[in-house]
Amino acid sequence: MEFVGEIVEHKTFGTGKIEEFNDTYIVVKFDDGAIKDFVFPDAFDSYLILDNSILSKHDEEKLIVYRKKQEEKYYFLPTFK
């Protein structure tokens, strides 16, 4: 899944561009020059909206698959008593 270079909107910070992405976080550079880190994929649930609606639908499907994989990963973690 590749989000680098995509434009996003944030309620407080406005328009920004995704500069970095990995399995746990994304880095967005906003128009005012501010650089902010966000937890991935949670940021797309609460804070960030992809600007491109066509891409957004496609990436939303990818996010669903990613979240399922993460849930499976955490489901199989050992519990310590």
N, C-alpha and C positions, 0 to 999 in steps of 0.2 A: 504494500500500500504506500503510495507516494503522495505526500501533501505539500512538499517543499515547493514554494513559488505560488501557492494558491492564495487568493485574497479572502480575508475573513472580516467579519464585523463583530465588534464587542460593544456592549451597552455603554461602558464608561470610557474606554480608550479609543473607540471609533474604528476606522478602517486600518487594517494591517496586512502584512504579507508573512506567510510562514517561511521562516529562515532555516529551521532545523526540525527534524522529526526522528523519533525512535519509538520503541515499544512502550515507553513509560512517560514521555513528555514531548511537547512541541514548544518551539521558541518562535514568537511572533514579534516582528518589528513594525511598530505603528507609525502612522504618517508624521507624528510629532517627534519621531526619533526614539521614543521609548521602546525598550526591548523587554518583553515579559515572557516568563516560562509558565506553561500550563500543563497540568496532569492530563495525559492521554489515556483513554479516550473521553474521560469525564468532562473535559472542557467543552466538548461538543454537545453535551447534555445541558449545560448550564450557562456557559459564558460566550462561546464562539458560534458563529453561523457562517458557513461557507457562502461566499458571495455569488457564485455561479450555481443557479438552481438546477441545471442539468447535471453538472458535476456533483452537486450536493446530493441528489437522489442516488447516483451511482456510488458515491463514497459512503452514504448512509448504509447501503447494503453491505459494503465492506466492513463498516464499523460493527454491524450486527454480527457478522462472521467472526471478527476479531474478539468481540466481547464474549461470544460463546466459547472460543478457544481459551480465553483467560479464565472463564468460570471453570472449565474442565481442568485447567492447570491447577487452580486453587483447590478444586474439589479433591484432587489426589494428593495434596500435601499431607504429610504425616501430622498427627496431632500428638502433643506431648502432655502427659499427665503426671 
